[in-house]
């Protein structure tokens, strides 16, 4: 979806297809600005919605399980090295 915006007139037309927005721009330029290109004349595309934020590292069950496994594995290696080395 696209919308035509004329900054000089401070007007934005409703969102349509790119082709319809370009046709509206031409019609507006011809009728209001005698075919000239007004400053700030543009066809806008609405901004994309932001991506959802990533959860904190330990917020998911899989990450907690991996972290716990790594912690216990590290502890087991340390105990084994101290006991048998």
C-alpha positions in Angstrom: 0.0 0.0 0.0 1.2 3.5 -0.9 -0.1 6.9 -0.3 0.6 10.2 -2.1 1.8 13.2 0.0 2.1 16.8 -1.0 4.1 18.7 1.6 3.2 22.1 0.2 -0.5 21.4 0.6 0.1 19.4 3.8 -2.2 16.7 2.4 -1.8 12.9 2.3 -4.2 10.8 0.2 -5.5 7.4 1.4 -3.3 4.3 0.9 -3.8 2.6 -2.5 -1.7 0.7 -5.0 1.5 2.3 -6.3 0.0 2.9 -9.7 -3.1 4.6 -8.2 -0.9 6.8 -6.0 1.2 7.9 -9.0 -2.0 8.7 -10.9 -3.3 10.8 -7.9 0.1 12.6 -7.8 -0.2 13.5 -11.5 -3.8 14.6 -11.2 -3.0 16.8 -8.1 0.1 18.3 -9.8 -1.9 19.2 -12.9 -5.0 20.6 -11.0 -3.3 22.4 -8.1 0.3 23.1 -9.2 -0.2 23.7 -12.9 1.9 20.6 -13.7 4.8 21.6 -11.5 6.5 19.5 -8.9 5.9 20.9 -5.4 8.5 20.7 -2.7 8.2 17.6 -0.6 6.0 15.8 -3.1 6.4 12.1 -2.6 4.8 8.7 -2.6 5.1 7.0 0.8 5.0 3.4 1.8 3.8 2.8 5.3 6.5 1.8 7.7 6.9 -1.9 8.5 5.9 -2.9 12.0 8.9 -3.3 14.3 10.2 -6.8 15.0 9.2 -8.1 18.4 11.9 -7.8 21.0 14.1 -10.8 21.7 13.5 -12.3 25.1 16.3 -12.2 27.7 18.8 -15.0 27.3 17.3 -17.3 30.0 13.7 -16.5 29.2 13.0 -19.6 27.2 12.9 -23.2 28.6 15.4 -24.4 26.0 18.0 -21.8 26.9 17.5 -22.5 30.6 18.1 -26.2 30.0 21.2 -25.6 27.9 22.6 -23.2 30.5 21.9 -25.6 33.3 23.5 -28.5 31.4 26.6 -26.4 30.6 26.9 -25.3 34.2 26.6 -28.9 35.6 29.0 -30.2 32.9 31.6 -27.6 33.8 31.2 -28.4 37.5 31.6 -32.1 36.8 34.7 -31.5 34.8 36.2 -29.4 37.5 35.4 -31.9 40.2 36.8 -34.8 38.1 40.1 -32.9 37.3 40.6 -32.0 41.0 39.7 -35.6 42.2 41.6 -37.7 39.7 44.4 -35.4 38.5 
